[in-house]
């Protein structure tokens, strides 16, 4: 399972999120989410984006916890 999750995470490398964040690489993975190194396409700022695993996004309790952590 971990290998398939890693492969799914790696497939996002090279994609652009919201039309402005280019995914450069995977920084880390956990049971709930993946953290990516991204570059803002307009100002070249280096940032990190944490994304909830898609299969967990359907659970209200997990989504709420993820959002609380973000704030």
C-alpha positions in Angstrom: 0.0 0.0 0.0 2.7 2.5 0.9 4.5 1.9 -2.5 1.2 2.5 -4.4 0.6 5.7 -2.4 4.2 6.9 -3.1 3.7 6.2 -6.8 0.4 8.1 -6.8 2.1 11.0 -5.1 5.0 11.0 -7.5 2.5 11.2 -10.5 1.7 14.8 -9.4 5.3 15.9 -9.9 5.3 18.2 -12.9 1.6 19.1 -12.7 0.4 22.7 -12.0 -2.1 23.2 -9.2 -4.7 25.9 -9.4 -2.9 27.3 -12.5 -0.1 28.7 -10.4 1.8 26.1 -8.3 4.2 23.9 -10.2 4.8 20.6 -8.2 8.6 20.0 -8.1 8.9 17.0 -5.8 7.5 15.0 -2.9 9.0 16.3 0.4 7.2 13.7 2.6 4.3 11.4 3.1 2.2 10.4 6.1 -0.9 8.4 6.8 -3.1 11.4 6.0 -1.3 13.5 3.4 1.6 14.3 1.1 3.7 17.4 1.3 5.0 18.7 -2.0 7.7 21.3 -2.8 6.1 23.7 -5.3 7.1 26.8 -7.1 4.8 29.7 -7.8 4.7 30.1 -11.5 4.5 34.0 -11.5 7.0 35.0 -8.9 9.2 31.8 -8.6 8.6 31.6 -4.8 9.4 28.2 -3.3 6.6 26.9 -1.1 5.2 23.7 0.3 1.7 22.4 -0.2 0.1 19.6 1.9 -2.5 17.6 0.1 -4.9 15.1 1.8 -4.8 11.6 0.3 -7.8 11.4 -2.1 -9.2 8.3 -0.6 -9.5 10.1 2.8 -11.1 13.2 1.4 -14.5 11.6 1.5 -14.5 11.3 5.3 -15.9 14.4 7.0 -14.0 13.7 10.3 -10.6 13.4 8.4 -11.3 16.5 6.3 -12.2 18.6 9.4 -9.0 17.5 11.2 -6.9 18.2 8.1 -8.4 21.8 7.9 -7.9 22.4 11.6 -4.2 21.5 11.3 -3.9 23.9 8.4 -5.3 26.8 10.4 
